[in-house]
Amino acid sequence: MVTTPTIPASPAIITDNILRVRAQISEAAARSGRLARDIRLIAVSKTQPLAAVQAALSANQEDFGENTIQDARNKIDHLQNKTAVWHFIGHLQNNKAKYLPGRFQWLHTLDSLELAKKINQSMSSANQSLSTLIQVNVSNDPDKYGVDKNDLPELIETILNEDLKQIQIKGLMTIGKLGASQSEQKTAFDLLRELRNKMAESFELPLFTELSMGMSGDYLLAIESGSTMVRVGSSIFVARNKRTN
Ligand SMILES: *Cc1c(COP(=O)(O)O)cnc(C)c1O
């Protein structure tokens, strides 16, 4: 994924951004007849310095997203913050699962049985558990990780058959296609919601309720499609005149 260098935003700007994003989430929720509290705002702090996370914590932000273990360890291990909830949203190599316990409560990018087993093993040896989402490549983007939607039922079935006690599968996640139009994005979000409903029903999983979808450019659209977790980076951590949206 391409990340453009950005000027770090000051704590005041970060606070301002968080308040604005929260207000927009509330408005989008109201427009679609939903409750704002059913939508979790994840501040994607990847590549951001520790000070930026501290500023967001001061603005009562609780959920944070990171996409590499190394970057995440530098922050989480230094902060030792008890209220922060950390979400791993990047591609996780099997051999990095051991770094999850004690740091992350959520993994959004499960896409293989092998990884599920590795994670379960790591969490088990730490006597912890992890909430997980399965990443689906709904737009069939060859540059993206995630399971093909046609392979999703089989993946869920094999994971459930393994009876992995330390991981709970709670829903689906997708990353919008770069450069897609709003209507293409909406179609992809609606498809993910339908997949979640179908899987929850056919596998009788009452707790399979989450939909992690929507980033800075499309989180309002994602909320209209039923998103329960929006992953917002640049709209929070980048000064406004530097953002493209
Ligand atoms: C970087 C990232 C985001 C946040 O993107 P923004 O456009 O900066 O809001 C969300 N999800 C994933 C998986 C990411 O890697």
The ligand as an SDF file (V2000), in Angstrom:
LIG
                    3D

 15 15  0  0  0  0  0  0  0  0999 V2000
   -4.3310    2.6920    6.1200 C   0  0  0  0  0  0  0  0  0  0  0  0
   -5.5310    1.8700    6.3130 C   0  0  0  0  0  0  0  0  0  0  0  0
   -6.7520    2.4580    6.6430 C   0  0  0  0  0  0  0  0  0  0  0  0
   -6.9490    3.9490    6.8260 C   0  0  0  0  0  0  0  0  0  0  0  0
   -6.8590    4.6220    5.6100 O   0  0  0  0  0  0  0  0  0  0  0  0
   -7.1870    6.1760    5.4740 P   0  0  0  0  0  0  0  0  0  0  0  0
   -7.5500    6.3470    4.0570 O   0  0  0  0  0  0  0  0  0  0  0  0
   -5.9440    6.9040    5.8660 O   0  0  0  0  0  0  0  0  0  0  0  0
   -8.3180    6.4750    6.3900 O   0  0  0  0  0  0  0  0  0  0  0  0
   -7.8350    1.6160    6.8290 C   0  0  0  0  0  0  0  0  0  0  0  0
   -7.7300    0.2660    6.6650 N   0  0  0  0  0  0  0  0  0  0  0  0
   -6.5720   -0.3250    6.3460 C   0  0  0  0  0  0  0  0  0  0  0  0
   -6.5250   -1.8040    6.2000 C   0  0  0  0  0  0  0  0  0  0  0  0
   -5.4360    0.4540    6.1510 C   0  0  0  0  0  0  0  0  0  0  0  0
   -4.2800   -0.1420    5.8170 O   0  0  0  0  0  0  0  0  0  0  0  0
  1  2  1  0
  2  3  1  0
  2 14  2  0
  3  4  1  0
  3 10  2  0
  4  5  1  0
  5  6  1  0
  6  7  2  0
  6  8  1  0
  6  9  1  0
 10 11  1  0
 11 12  2  0
 12 13  1  0
 12 14  1  0
 14 15  1  0
M  END
$$$$
